[in-house]
């Protein structure tokens, strides 16, 4: 039986529309994990074109890759610049209280 070839799943390949990207970021925000949020922003930036987003955010492409990597720890100002360059907005709503 031939071996099955697999490849790593890349979310950036599936983020086609602005609505896809907004929903993906919203899901990451709901998890509340800052590393996951940064990684989601990185996926969205790769889907839109990292060089273009870096330019629009006024950041270096390589530093943006690093900041939005799994090991990155971007400043909030960087997050806001990237969100703006992506054409997205962050929103707040009251937390749901279960009980």
C-alpha positions in Angstrom: 0.0 0.0 0.0 1.5 3.4 -0.9 2.2 5.9 1.8 -0.2 8.8 2.2 1.5 12.1 1.8 0.4 14.8 4.2 1.3 18.4 4.7 0.8 20.8 7.6 -2.6 22.6 7.6 -2.1 26.3 7.1 -5.1 28.4 8.2 -3.9 31.3 6.0 -4.8 29.3 2.9 -8.4 29.2 4.0 -8.8 32.9 5.0 -10.3 34.2 1.8 -12.8 36.9 2.6 -12.7 39.8 5.1 -15.6 38.0 6.9 -13.5 34.8 7.2 -10.7 36.8 8.7 -12.9 38.7 11.1 -14.6 35.4 12.3 -11.2 33.8 12.7 -9.9 36.7 14.9 -13.2 36.8 16.8 -12.8 33.1 17.7 -9.2 33.7 18.9 -10.4 36.7 21.0 -13.1 34.6 22.6 -10.4 32.1 23.7 -8.7 34.8 25.6 -5.2 33.5 24.9 -2.8 36.3 23.9 -0.5 33.9 22.0 -3.4 32.5 20.1 -4.6 36.0 19.2 -1.1 37.0 18.0 -0.9 33.8 16.0 -4.3 34.4 14.4 -3.2 37.9 13.4 -0.1 36.4 11.9 -2.2 33.9 9.9 -4.5 36.7 8.7 -1.5 38.9 7.8 0.0 36.0 5.8 -3.3 35.5 4.0 -3.4 39.2 3.0 0.3 39.4 2.3 2.8 40.0 5.2 4.9 42.5 3.3 1.9 44.7 2.5 0.6 44.5 6.1 4.0 45.3 7.5 4.3 48.4 5.2 0.8 49.6 6.1 1.5 49.1 9.8 4.8 50.9 9.6 6.8 47.8 10.7 9.5 45.7 9.3 8.3 42.5 7.6 10.8 40.3 9.5 10.0 41.9 12.9 6.3 41.5 12.2 6.8 37.8 11.4 8.7 37.5 14.7 6.2 39.4 16.8 3.3 37.3 15.4 5.0 33.9 15.7 4.3 31.3 18.3 7.2 32.6 20.4 6.5 36.3 19.8 5.3 38.7 22.4 4.1 41.8 20.6 3.4 45.0 22.3 -0.2 46.1 22.3 0.7 49.1 20.1 1.9 46.6 17.5 -1.3 44.6 17.7 -3.3 47.7 17.2 -1.2 48.7 14.2 -1.6 45.3 12.6 -5.4 45.1 13.3 -5.7 48.5 11.6 -3.5 47.5 8.6 -5.7 44.4 8.2 -8.8 46.5 8.0 -10.2 44.9 11.2 -11.6 46.3 14.4 -11.5 44.9 18.0 -14.8 45.0 19.9 -15.7 44.6 23.5 -18.9 43.2 25.0 -19.9 42.1 28.5 -18.6 38.7 29.5 -21.3 36.0 29.7 -21.9 34.9 33.2 -22.9 31.3 33.4 -25.1 30.2 36.3 
